[in-house]
Amino acid sequence: MNQFTPTQLRELLVIRPQDVTEGMAAVLAVRSQRTVVLDLTSMEIAQAQRTADFVSGGVRAVDGEEHRLGVHVFLFTPAGVQVTLN
């Protein structure tokens, strides 16, 4: 390692669930200090809404944050990650 190599690597996980139960992977990832992009574009609208609500609640329970990137695309971050959207 050199002075420019971080001692701890950060991971960005992209999840494209097919049903609500797969949303748990996003909550567990944020709980493990990973940042998650949740892409719900391949789900039916009602299922996508349920999944977004479920993940949002789970992430908030672990002090994470939610940011909307698109109509059905969300960014979930663990506590301490600053996000700037322009």
Accessible surface in RSA format (square Angstrom, percent):
REM  Atomic radii and reference values for relative SASA: ProtOr
REM  Chains: A
REM  Algorithm: Lee & Richards
REM  Probe-radius: 1.40
REM  Slices: 20
REM RES _ NUM      All-atoms   Total-Side   Main-Chain    Non-polar    All polar
REM                ABS   REL    ABS   REL    ABS   REL    ABS   REL    ABS   REL
RES MET A   1   185.58  96.1  98.41  65.1  87.17 207.6 101.88  86.6  83.70 110.9
RES ASN A   2    94.85  65.4  77.53  74.9  17.33  41.7  39.76  95.7  55.10  53.3
RES GLN A   3   154.69  86.5 109.72  80.2  44.97 107.1  50.04 106.5 104.65  79.4
RES PHE A   4   165.12  82.6 136.82  84.7  28.30  73.6 142.97  86.7  22.16  63.4
RES THR A   5    50.90  36.2  40.33  40.9  10.57  25.2  27.50  36.9  23.39  35.4
RES PRO A   6    78.05  56.9  64.80  59.1  13.25  48.2  76.25  63.0   1.80  11.2
RES THR A   7   128.12  91.1  99.69 101.1  28.42  67.7  71.03  95.4  57.08  86.3
RES GLN A   8   112.47  62.9 102.93  75.2   9.54  22.7  38.36  81.7  74.11  56.2
RES LEU A   9   144.51  80.5 122.57  87.7  21.94  55.2 122.78  86.2  21.73  58.5
RES ARG A  10   169.54  71.2 136.63  69.7  32.91  78.3  67.24  91.9 102.30  62.0
RES GLU A  11    87.43  50.2  77.09  58.3  10.34  24.6  35.57  68.8  51.86  42.3
RES LEU A  12   107.31  59.8  80.53  57.6  26.79  67.3  80.53  56.6  26.78  72.1
RES LEU A  13    48.66  27.1  47.94  34.3   0.72   1.8  48.66  34.2   0.00   0.0
RES VAL A  14    71.10  46.8  46.87  42.4  24.24  58.4  46.87  40.7  24.24  65.7
RES ILE A  15    21.31  12.1  18.44  13.7   2.86   6.9  21.31  15.3   0.00   0.0
RES ARG A  16   153.63  64.5 136.39  69.5  17.24  41.0  42.89  58.6 110.74  67.1
RES PRO A  17     0.30   0.2   0.00   0.0   0.30   1.1   0.30   0.2   0.00   0.0
RES GLN A  18   117.10  65.5  96.41  70.5  20.69  49.3  48.28 102.8  68.82  52.2
RES ASP A  19    56.64  39.7  56.64  56.4   0.00   0.0  21.83  51.4  34.81  34.7
RES VAL A  20    25.04  16.5  24.39  22.1   0.65   1.6  24.39  21.2   0.65   1.8
RES THR A  21   109.32  77.8  92.38  93.7  16.94  40.4  87.11 117.0  22.22  33.6
RES GLU A  22    70.51  40.5  63.75  48.2   6.77  16.1  36.25  70.1  34.27  28.0
RES GLY A  23     0.00   0.0   0.00   N/A   0.00   0.0   0.00   0.0   0.00   0.0
RES MET A  24    87.11  45.1  87.11  57.7   0.00   0.0  83.42  70.9   3.69   4.9
RES ALA A  25    50.90  46.8  41.71  64.4   9.19  20.9  46.32  65.2   4.58  12.1
RES ALA A  26     0.00   0.0   0.00   0.0   0.00   0.0   0.00   0.0   0.00   0.0
RES VAL A  27    14.59   9.6  14.59  13.2   0.00   0.0  14.59  12.7   0.00   0.0
RES LEU A  28    76.47  42.6  76.03  54.4   0.44   1.1  76.03  53.4   0.44   1.2
RES ALA A  29     0.90   0.8   0.64   1.0   0.26   0.6   0.64   0.9   0.26   0.7
RES VAL A  30     0.91   0.6   0.00   0.0   0.91   2.2   0.00   0.0   0.91   2.5
RES ARG A  31   148.09  62.2 131.87  67.2  16.22  38.6  35.15  48.0 112.94  68.4
RES SER A  32    66.97  56.6  41.77  55.7  25.21  58.1  25.25  53.8  41.72  58.4
RES GLN A  33    92.14  51.5  84.83  62.0   7.31  17.4  38.46  81.9  53.67  40.7
RES ARG A  34    75.26  31.6  74.92  38.2   0.34   0.8  16.28  22.3  58.98  35.7
RES THR A  35    25.85  18.4  25.27  25.6   0.59   1.4  13.78  18.5  12.07  18.2
RES VAL A  36     0.00   0.0   0.00   0.0   0.00   0.0   0.00   0.0   0.00   0.0
RES VAL A  37    24.60  16.2  24.60  22.3   0.00   0.0  24.60  21.4   0.00   0.0
RES LEU A  38     0.00   0.0   0.00   0.0   0.00   0.0   0.00   0.0   0.00   0.0
RES ASP A  39    23.59  16.5  22.99  22.9   0.60   1.4   2.94   6.9  20.65  20.6
RES LEU A  40     1.75   1.0   1.11   0.8   0.65   1.6   1.11   0.8   0.65   1.7
RES THR A  41    87.41  62.2  59.81  60.6  27.60  65.8  44.57  59.9  42.85  64.8
RES SER A  42    72.98  61.7  36.34  48.5  36.64  84.4  46.56  99.2  26.42  37.0
RES MET A  43    19.89  10.3   0.57   0.4  19.32  46.0   6.13   5.2  13.75  18.2
RES GLU A  44   137.55  79.0 126.10  95.4  11.46  27.3  52.26 101.1  85.30  69.6
RES ILE A  45   132.40  75.3 128.05  95.4   4.36  10.5 128.28  92.4   4.13  11.2
RES ALA A  46    70.71  65.0  60.78  93.8   9.93  22.6  67.43  95.0   3.28   8.7
RES GLN A  47    55.38  31.0  55.38  40.5   0.00   0.0  21.63  46.0  33.75  25.6
RES ALA A  48     2.56   2.4   2.09   3.2   0.47   1.1   2.43   3.4   0.13   0.3
RES GLN A  49   100.44  56.2  96.95  70.9   3.49   8.3  39.43  83.9  61.01  46.3
RES ARG A  50   144.07  60.5 137.98  70.3   6.09  14.5  49.19  67.2  94.88  57.5
RES THR A  51     0.00   0.0   0.00   0.0   0.00   0.0   0.00   0.0   0.00   0.0
RES ALA A  52     8.14   7.5   7.53  11.6   0.61   1.4   7.81  11.0   0.33   0.9
RES ASP A  53    84.15  58.9  72.80  72.5  11.35  26.8  28.75  67.7  55.40  55.3
RES PHE A  54    84.87  42.5  73.41  45.5  11.46  29.8  82.65  50.1   2.23   6.4
RES VAL A  55     0.00   0.0   0.00   0.0   0.00   0.0   0.00   0.0   0.00   0.0
RES SER A  56    11.27   9.5  11.17  14.9   0.10   0.2   8.72  18.6   2.55   3.6
RES GLY A  57    41.15  50.7   0.00   N/A  41.15  50.7  33.67  92.4   7.48  16.8
RES GLY A  58    19.58  24.1   0.00   N/A  19.58  24.1  16.53  45.4   3.05   6.8
RES VAL A  59     0.54   0.4   0.54   0.5   0.00   0.0   0.54   0.5   0.00   0.0
RES ARG A  60   157.68  66.2 144.43  73.6  13.24  31.5  49.29  67.4 108.38  65.7
RES ALA A  61    84.83  78.0  43.97  67.9  40.85  92.9  56.83  80.0  28.00  74.2
RES VAL A  62    52.16  34.3  30.53  27.6  21.63  52.1  38.24  33.2  13.92  37.7
RES ASP A  63   109.26  76.5  95.45  95.0  13.81  32.7  22.67  53.3  86.59  86.4
RES GLY A  64     8.64  10.7   0.00   N/A   8.64  10.7   0.00   0.0   8.64  19.3
RES GLU A  65    89.56  51.4  86.23  65.2   3.33   7.9  26.19  50.7  63.37  51.7
RES GLU A  66    55.72  32.0  31.19  23.6  24.53  58.4  10.32  20.0  45.40  37.1
RES HIS A  67    35.67  19.5  30.45  21.2   5.22  13.4  23.58  24.3  12.09  14.1
RES ARG A  68   145.64  61.2 123.03  62.7  22.62  53.9  52.42  71.6  93.23  56.5
RES LEU A  69    83.34  46.4  44.86  32.1  38.48  96.7  49.33  34.6  34.01  91.5
RES GLY A  70    28.11  34.7   0.00   N/A  28.11  34.7  28.05  77.0   0.07   0.2
RES VAL A  71   113.67  74.8 102.10  92.4  11.57  27.9 104.84  91.1   8.83  23.9
RES HIS A  72    55.43  30.3  54.17  37.7   1.26   3.2  34.17  35.2  21.26  24.7
RES VAL A  73    33.96  22.3  33.96  30.7   0.00   0.0  33.96  29.5   0.00   0.0
RES PHE A  74     7.73   3.9   7.73   4.8   0.00   0.0   7.73   4.7   0.00   0.0
RES LEU A  75    21.07  11.7  21.07  15.1   0.00   0.0  21.07  14.8   0.00   0.0
RES PHE A  76     0.07   0.0   0.07   0.0   0.00   0.0   0.07   0.0   0.00   0.0
RES THR A  77     0.44   0.3   0.44   0.4   0.00   0.0   0.37   0.5   0.07   0.1
RES PRO A  78     3.72   2.7   2.25   2.0   1.48   5.4   3.03   2.5   0.69   4.3
RES ALA A  79    54.45  50.1  38.18  58.9  16.26  37.0  42.02  59.2  12.43  32.9
RES GLY A  80    86.69 106.9   0.00   N/A  86.69 106.9  43.26 118.7  43.43  97.3
RES VAL A  81    54.50  35.9  44.19  40.0  10.31  24.9  47.87  41.6   6.63  18.0
RES GLN A  82   165.03  92.3 131.27  95.9  33.76  80.4  49.52 105.4 115.51  87.6
RES VAL A  83    39.98  26.3  12.85  11.6  27.12  65.4  16.04  13.9  23.93  64.9
RES THR A  84   101.77  72.4  72.51  73.5  29.26  69.7  57.69  77.5  44.08  66.6
RES LEU A  85    99.59  55.5  68.64  49.1  30.95  77.8  70.06  49.2  29.53  79.5
RES ASN A  86   186.91 128.9 106.51 102.9  80.40 193.6  69.53 167.3 117.38 113.5
END  Absolute sums over single chains surface
CHAIN  1 A     5790.1       4553.3       1236.8       3205.1       2584.9
END  Absolute sums over all chains
TOTAL          5790.1       4553.3       1236.8       3205.1       2584.9
